Amino acid sequence: MSLMADDEQRMRSFYRDMLGLVEKEQSQSQFSYAFTHQDQPFLTLSFSGQKTAQQ
């Protein structure tokens, strides 16, 4: 699953620190998460640097 996000610091902190997911892979604008260090990533956050429209 991939999610677009706009606040890198808050989103990374939420998934890593609050939910306890492991950052497995990262690039300049994407971070992938797994449940443990042995698991394959199941979630990727993509940061475009642009805020999305709020509804």
DRENGUBA-481448 format. One record per atom (N, C-alpha, C): residue number from 1; residue in one letter; atom name; y, z, x. Coordinates in nm, 2 decimals, decimal comma, m for minus. Layout:
N
<node><n>NUM</n><res>A</res><atom>CA</atom><y>Y</y><z>Z</z><x>X</x></node>
...
// end
This chain:
55
<node><n>1</n><res>M</res><atom>N</atom><y>m0,11</y><z>0,00</z><x>0,09</x></node>
<node><n>1</n><res>M</res><atom>CA</atom><y>0,00</y><z>0,00</z><x>0,00</x></node>
<node><n>1</n><res>M</res><atom>C</atom><y>0,12</y><z>0,00</z><x>0,09</x></node>
<node><n>2</n><res>S</res><atom>N</atom><y>0,23</y><z>m0,08</z><x>0,05</x></node>
<node><n>2</n><res>S</res><atom>CA</atom><y>0,35</y><z>m0,08</z><x>0,12</x></node>
<node><n>2</n><res>S</res><atom>C</atom><y>0,47</y><z>m0,04</z><x>0,03</x></node>
<node><n>3</n><res>L</res><atom>N</atom><y>0,56</y><z>0,04</z><x>0,09</x></node>
<node><n>3</n><res>L</res><atom>CA</atom><y>0,68</y><z>0,08</z><x>0,02</x></node>
<node><n>3</n><res>L</res><atom>C</atom><y>0,80</y><z>0,04</z><x>0,09</x></node>
<node><n>4</n><res>M</res><atom>N</atom><y>0,90</y><z>m0,01</z><x>0,03</x></node>
<node><n>4</n><res>M</res><atom>CA</atom><y>1,03</y><z>m0,03</z><x>0,09</x></node>
<node><n>4</n><res>M</res><atom>C</atom><y>1,11</y><z>0,10</z><x>0,07</x></node>
<node><n>5</n><res>A</res><atom>N</atom><y>1,18</y><z>0,13</z><x>0,18</x></node>
<node><n>5</n><res>A</res><atom>CA</atom><y>1,26</y><z>0,26</z><x>0,18</x></node>
<node><n>5</n><res>A</res><atom>C</atom><y>1,39</y><z>0,23</z><x>0,25</x></node>
<node><n>6</n><res>D</res><atom>N</atom><y>1,49</y><z>0,32</z><x>0,22</x></node>
<node><n>6</n><res>D</res><atom>CA</atom><y>1,62</y><z>0,30</z><x>0,28</x></node>
<node><n>6</n><res>D</res><atom>C</atom><y>1,66</y><z>0,42</z><x>0,36</x></node>
<node><n>7</n><res>D</res><atom>N</atom><y>1,60</y><z>0,54</z><x>0,35</x></node>
<node><n>7</n><res>D</res><atom>CA</atom><y>1,64</y><z>0,65</z><x>0,43</x></node>
<node><n>7</n><res>D</res><atom>C</atom><y>1,53</y><z>0,69</z><x>0,52</x></node>
<node><n>8</n><res>E</res><atom>N</atom><y>1,53</y><z>0,63</z><x>0,64</x></node>
<node><n>8</n><res>E</res><atom>CA</atom><y>1,41</y><z>0,65</z><x>0,73</x></node>
<node><n>8</n><res>E</res><atom>C</atom><y>1,39</y><z>0,80</z><x>0,76</x></node>
<node><n>9</n><res>Q</res><atom>N</atom><y>1,49</y><z>0,87</z><x>0,80</x></node>
<node><n>9</n><res>Q</res><atom>CA</atom><y>1,47</y><z>1,01</z><x>0,84</x></node>
<node><n>9</n><res>Q</res><atom>C</atom><y>1,41</y><z>1,10</z><x>0,73</x></node>
<node><n>10</n><res>R</res><atom>N</atom><y>1,46</y><z>1,08</z><x>0,60</x></node>
<node><n>10</n><res>R</res><atom>CA</atom><y>1,41</y><z>1,16</z><x>0,49</x></node>
<node><n>10</n><res>R</res><atom>C</atom><y>1,27</y><z>1,12</z><x>0,45</x></node>
<node><n>11</n><res>M</res><atom>N</atom><y>1,24</y><z>0,99</z><x>0,45</x></node>
<node><n>11</n><res>M</res><atom>CA</atom><y>1,11</y><z>0,94</z><x>0,40</x></node>
<node><n>11</n><res>M</res><atom>C</atom><y>1,01</y><z>0,98</z><x>0,50</x></node>
<node><n>12</n><res>R</res><atom>N</atom><y>1,03</y><z>0,96</z><x>0,63</x></node>
<node><n>12</n><res>R</res><atom>CA</atom><y>0,94</y><z>0,99</z><x>0,74</x></node>
<node><n>12</n><res>R</res><atom>C</atom><y>0,91</y><z>1,14</z><x>0,73</x></node>
<node><n>13</n><res>S</res><atom>N</atom><y>1,01</y><z>1,22</z><x>0,72</x></node>
<node><n>13</n><res>S</res><atom>CA</atom><y>0,99</y><z>1,37</z><x>0,71</x></node>
<node><n>13</n><res>S</res><atom>C</atom><y>0,91</y><z>1,41</z><x>0,59</x></node>
<node><n>14</n><res>F</res><atom>N</atom><y>0,93</y><z>1,34</z><x>0,48</x></node>
<node><n>14</n><res>F</res><atom>CA</atom><y>0,86</y><z>1,38</z><x>0,36</x></node>
<node><n>14</n><res>F</res><atom>C</atom><y>0,71</y><z>1,35</z><x>0,38</x></node>
<node><n>15</n><res>Y</res><atom>N</atom><y>0,67</y><z>1,23</z><x>0,42</x></node>
<node><n>15</n><res>Y</res><atom>CA</atom><y>0,53</y><z>1,19</z><x>0,43</x></node>
<node><n>15</n><res>Y</res><atom>C</atom><y>0,46</y><z>1,26</z><x>0,55</x></node>
<node><n>16</n><res>R</res><atom>N</atom><y>0,53</y><z>1,28</z><x>0,66</x></node>
<node><n>16</n><res>R</res><atom>CA</atom><y>0,47</y><z>1,35</z><x>0,77</x></node>
<node><n>16</n><res>R</res><atom>C</atom><y>0,47</y><z>1,50</z><x>0,76</x></node>
<node><n>17</n><res>D</res><atom>N</atom><y>0,59</y><z>1,56</z><x>0,73</x></node>
<node><n>17</n><res>D</res><atom>CA</atom><y>0,60</y><z>1,70</z><x>0,74</x></node>
<node><n>17</n><res>D</res><atom>C</atom><y>0,57</y><z>1,77</z><x>0,61</x></node>
<node><n>18</n><res>M</res><atom>N</atom><y>0,61</y><z>1,71</z><x>0,49</x></node>
<node><n>18</n><res>M</res><atom>CA</atom><y>0,58</y><z>1,78</z><x>0,36</x></node>
<node><n>18</n><res>M</res><atom>C</atom><y>0,44</y><z>1,75</z><x>0,31</x></node>
<node><n>19</n><res>L</res><atom>N</atom><y>0,40</y><z>1,62</z><x>0,32</x></node>
<node><n>19</n><res>L</res><atom>CA</atom><y>0,26</y><z>1,59</z><x>0,28</x></node>
<node><n>19</n><res>L</res><atom>C</atom><y>0,15</y><z>1,60</z><x>0,38</x></node>
<node><n>20</n><res>G</res><atom>N</atom><y>0,19</y><z>1,61</z><x>0,51</x></node>
<node><n>20</n><res>G</res><atom>CA</atom><y>0,10</y><z>1,63</z><x>0,62</x></node>
<node><n>20</n><res>G</res><atom>C</atom><y>0,02</y><z>1,50</z><x>0,66</x></node>
<node><n>21</n><res>L</res><atom>N</atom><y>0,08</y><z>1,39</z><x>0,63</x></node>
<node><n>21</n><res>L</res><atom>CA</atom><y>0,01</y><z>1,26</z><x>0,67</x></node>
<node><n>21</n><res>L</res><atom>C</atom><y>0,04</y><z>1,24</z><x>0,82</x></node>
<node><n>22</n><res>V</res><atom>N</atom><y>m0,05</y><z>1,16</z><x>0,88</x></node>
<node><n>22</n><res>V</res><atom>CA</atom><y>m0,04</y><z>1,13</z><x>1,02</x></node>
<node><n>22</n><res>V</res><atom>C</atom><y>0,02</y><z>0,99</z><x>1,04</x></node>
<node><n>23</n><res>E</res><atom>N</atom><y>0,13</y><z>0,98</z><x>1,12</x></node>
<node><n>23</n><res>E</res><atom>CA</atom><y>0,18</y><z>0,85</z><x>1,15</x></node>
<node><n>23</n><res>E</res><atom>C</atom><y>0,09</y><z>0,78</z><x>1,25</x></node>
<node><n>24</n><res>K</res><atom>N</atom><y>0,03</y><z>0,67</z><x>1,21</x></node>
<node><n>24</n><res>K</res><atom>CA</atom><y>m0,07</y><z>0,61</z><x>1,30</x></node>
<node><n>24</n><res>K</res><atom>C</atom><y>m0,01</y><z>0,49</z><x>1,38</x></node>
<node><n>25</n><res>E</res><atom>N</atom><y>0,07</y><z>0,41</z><x>1,31</x></node>
<node><n>25</n><res>E</res><atom>CA</atom><y>0,13</y><z>0,29</z><x>1,37</x></node>
<node><n>25</n><res>E</res><atom>C</atom><y>0,28</y><z>0,29</z><x>1,34</x></node>
<node><n>26</n><res>Q</res><atom>N</atom><y>0,35</y><z>0,24</z><x>1,44</x></node>
<node><n>26</n><res>Q</res><atom>CA</atom><y>0,49</y><z>0,22</z><x>1,41</x></node>
<node><n>26</n><res>Q</res><atom>C</atom><y>0,55</y><z>0,11</z><x>1,49</x></node>
<node><n>27</n><res>S</res><atom>N</atom><y>0,65</y><z>0,04</z><x>1,42</x></node>
<node><n>27</n><res>S</res><atom>CA</atom><y>0,72</y><z>m0,06</z><x>1,49</x></node>
<node><n>27</n><res>S</res><atom>C</atom><y>0,87</y><z>m0,03</z><x>1,47</x></node>
<node><n>28</n><res>Q</res><atom>N</atom><y>0,96</y><z>m0,12</z><x>1,49</x></node>
<node><n>28</n><res>Q</res><atom>CA</atom><y>1,10</y><z>m0,09</z><x>1,48</x></node>
<node><n>28</n><res>Q</res><atom>C</atom><y>1,14</y><z>m0,06</z><x>1,34</x></node>
<node><n>29</n><res>S</res><atom>N</atom><y>1,08</y><z>m0,12</z><x>1,24</x></node>
<node><n>29</n><res>S</res><atom>CA</atom><y>1,12</y><z>m0,09</z><x>1,10</x></node>
<node><n>29</n><res>S</res><atom>C</atom><y>1,00</y><z>m0,05</z><x>1,01</x></node>
<node><n>30</n><res>Q</res><atom>N</atom><y>0,88</y><z>m0,03</z><x>1,06</x></node>
<node><n>30</n><res>Q</res><atom>CA</atom><y>0,77</y><z>0,01</z><x>0,98</x></node>
<node><n>30</n><res>Q</res><atom>C</atom><y>0,69</y><z>0,13</z><x>1,04</x></node>
<node><n>31</n><res>F</res><atom>N</atom><y>0,64</y><z>0,21</z><x>0,95</x></node>
<node><n>31</n><res>F</res><atom>CA</atom><y>0,56</y><z>0,33</z><x>0,99</x></node>
<node><n>31</n><res>F</res><atom>C</atom><y>0,44</y><z>0,33</z><x>0,90</x></node>
<node><n>32</n><res>S</res><atom>N</atom><y>0,32</y><z>0,34</z><x>0,95</x></node>
<node><n>32</n><res>S</res><atom>CA</atom><y>0,19</y><z>0,35</z><x>0,87</x></node>
<node><n>32</n><res>S</res><atom>C</atom><y>0,14</y><z>0,49</z><x>0,88</x></node>
<node><n>33</n><res>Y</res><atom>N</atom><y>0,08</y><z>0,53</z><x>0,77</x></node>
<node><n>33</n><res>Y</res><atom>CA</atom><y>0,03</y><z>0,67</z><x>0,76</x></node>
<node><n>33</n><res>Y</res><atom>C</atom><y>m0,12</y><z>0,67</z><x>0,71</x></node>
<node><n>34</n><res>A</res><atom>N</atom><y>m0,19</y><z>0,77</z><x>0,77</x></node>
<node><n>34</n><res>A</res><atom>CA</atom><y>m0,33</y><z>0,80</z><x>0,73</x></node>
<node><n>34</n><res>A</res><atom>C</atom><y>m0,34</y><z>0,95</z><x>0,70</x></node>
<node><n>35</n><res>F</res><atom>N</atom><y>m0,46</y><z>0,99</z><x>0,65</x></node>
<node><n>35</n><res>F</res><atom>CA</atom><y>m0,48</y><z>1,13</z><x>0,61</x></node>
<node><n>35</n><res>F</res><atom>C</atom><y>m0,51</y><z>1,21</z><x>0,74</x></node>
<node><n>36</n><res>T</res><atom>N</atom><y>m0,59</y><z>1,15</z><x>0,83</x></node>
<node><n>36</n><res>T</res><atom>CA</atom><y>m0,62</y><z>1,21</z><x>0,96</x></node>
<node><n>36</n><res>T</res><atom>C</atom><y>m0,61</y><z>1,11</z><x>1,08</x></node>
<node><n>37</n><res>H</res><atom>N</atom><y>m0,62</y><z>1,16</z><x>1,20</x></node>
<node><n>37</n><res>H</res><atom>CA</atom><y>m0,61</y><z>1,07</z><x>1,31</x></node>
<node><n>37</n><res>H</res><atom>C</atom><y>m0,73</y><z>0,97</z><x>1,32</x></node>
<node><n>38</n><res>Q</res><atom>N</atom><y>m0,84</y><z>1,01</z><x>1,26</x></node>
<node><n>38</n><res>Q</res><atom>CA</atom><y>m0,95</y><z>0,92</z><x>1,26</x></node>
<node><n>38</n><res>Q</res><atom>C</atom><y>m0,95</y><z>0,81</z><x>1,15</x></node>
<node><n>39</n><res>D</res><atom>N</atom><y>m0,87</y><z>0,83</z><x>1,05</x></node>
<node><n>39</n><res>D</res><atom>CA</atom><y>m0,87</y><z>0,74</z><x>0,93</x></node>
<node><n>39</n><res>D</res><atom>C</atom><y>m0,78</y><z>0,62</z><x>0,96</x></node>
<node><n>40</n><res>Q</res><atom>N</atom><y>m0,81</y><z>0,51</z><x>0,89</x></node>
<node><n>40</n><res>Q</res><atom>CA</atom><y>m0,73</y><z>0,39</z><x>0,90</x></node>
<node><n>40</n><res>Q</res><atom>C</atom><y>m0,60</y><z>0,42</z><x>0,81</x></node>
<node><n>41</n><res>P</res><atom>N</atom><y>m0,49</y><z>0,36</z><x>0,85</x></node>
<node><n>41</n><res>P</res><atom>CA</atom><y>m0,37</y><z>0,37</z><x>0,76</x></node>
<node><n>41</n><res>P</res><atom>C</atom><y>m0,39</y><z>0,32</z><x>0,62</x></node>
<node><n>42</n><res>F</res><atom>N</atom><y>m0,33</y><z>0,39</z><x>0,53</x></node>
<node><n>42</n><res>F</res><atom>CA</atom><y>m0,34</y><z>0,34</z><x>0,39</x></node>
<node><n>42</n><res>F</res><atom>C</atom><y>m0,20</y><z>0,32</z><x>0,33</x></node>
<node><n>43</n><res>L</res><atom>N</atom><y>m0,10</y><z>0,36</z><x>0,40</x></node>
<node><n>43</n><res>L</res><atom>CA</atom><y>0,04</y><z>0,35</z><x>0,35</x></node>
<node><n>43</n><res>L</res><atom>C</atom><y>0,13</y><z>0,30</z><x>0,46</x></node>
<node><n>44</n><res>T</res><atom>N</atom><y>0,22</y><z>0,21</z><x>0,43</x></node>
<node><n>44</n><res>T</res><atom>CA</atom><y>0,32</y><z>0,16</z><x>0,52</x></node>
<node><n>44</n><res>T</res><atom>C</atom><y>0,45</y><z>0,17</z><x>0,46</x></node>
<node><n>45</n><res>L</res><atom>N</atom><y>0,54</y><z>0,23</z><x>0,53</x></node>
<node><n>45</n><res>L</res><atom>CA</atom><y>0,68</y><z>0,24</z><x>0,49</x></node>
<node><n>45</n><res>L</res><atom>C</atom><y>0,76</y><z>0,14</z><x>0,57</x></node>
<node><n>46</n><res>S</res><atom>N</atom><y>0,84</y><z>0,05</z><x>0,50</x></node>
<node><n>46</n><res>S</res><atom>CA</atom><y>0,92</y><z>m0,05</z><x>0,56</x></node>
<node><n>46</n><res>S</res><atom>C</atom><y>1,07</y><z>m0,02</z><x>0,53</x></node>
<node><n>47</n><res>F</res><atom>N</atom><y>1,14</y><z>m0,02</z><x>0,64</x></node>
<node><n>47</n><res>F</res><atom>CA</atom><y>1,29</y><z>0,01</z><x>0,63</x></node>
<node><n>47</n><res>F</res><atom>C</atom><y>1,37</y><z>m0,11</z><x>0,66</x></node>
<node><n>48</n><res>S</res><atom>N</atom><y>1,44</y><z>m0,16</z><x>0,57</x></node>
<node><n>48</n><res>S</res><atom>CA</atom><y>1,52</y><z>m0,28</z><x>0,59</x></node>
<node><n>48</n><res>S</res><atom>C</atom><y>1,66</y><z>m0,26</z><x>0,63</x></node>
<node><n>49</n><res>G</res><atom>N</atom><y>1,70</y><z>m0,13</z><x>0,62</x></node>
<node><n>49</n><res>G</res><atom>CA</atom><y>1,84</y><z>m0,09</z><x>0,66</x></node>
<node><n>49</n><res>G</res><atom>C</atom><y>1,94</y><z>m0,12</z><x>0,54</x></node>
<node><n>50</n><res>Q</res><atom>N</atom><y>1,88</y><z>m0,16</z><x>0,42</x></node>
<node><n>50</n><res>Q</res><atom>CA</atom><y>1,96</y><z>m0,18</z><x>0,31</x></node>
<node><n>50</n><res>Q</res><atom>C</atom><y>1,92</y><z>m0,09</z><x>0,20</x></node>
<node><n>51</n><res>K</res><atom>N</atom><y>2,02</y><z>m0,03</z><x>0,13</x></node>
<node><n>51</n><res>K</res><atom>CA</atom><y>1,98</y><z>0,05</z><x>0,01</x></node>
<node><n>51</n><res>K</res><atom>C</atom><y>1,94</y><z>m0,03</z><x>m0,11</x></node>
<node><n>52</n><res>T</res><atom>N</atom><y>1,84</y><z>0,01</z><x>m0,18</x></node>
<node><n>52</n><res>T</res><atom>CA</atom><y>1,80</y><z>m0,06</z><x>m0,30</x></node>
<node><n>52</n><res>T</res><atom>C</atom><y>1,89</y><z>m0,02</z><x>m0,42</x></node>
<node><n>53</n><res>A</res><atom>N</atom><y>1,90</y><z>m0,10</z><x>m0,51</x></node>
<node><n>53</n><res>A</res><atom>CA</atom><y>1,98</y><z>m0,07</z><x>m0,63</x></node>
<node><n>53</n><res>A</res><atom>C</atom><y>1,91</y><z>0,04</z><x>m0,71</x></node>
<node><n>54</n><res>Q</res><atom>N</atom><y>1,99</y><z>0,13</z><x>m0,76</x></node>
<node><n>54</n><res>Q</res><atom>CA</atom><y>1,93</y><z>0,24</z><x>m0,85</x></node>
<node><n>54</n><res>Q</res><atom>C</atom><y>1,94</y><z>0,20</z><x>m0,99</x></node>
<node><n>55</n><res>Q</res><atom>N</atom><y>1,84</y><z>0,23</z><x>m1,07</x></node>
<node><n>55</n><res>Q</res><atom>CA</atom><y>1,83</y><z>0,20</z><x>m1,21</x></node>
<node><n>55</n><res>Q</res><atom>C</atom><y>1,84</y><z>0,32</z><x>m1,29</x></node>
// end
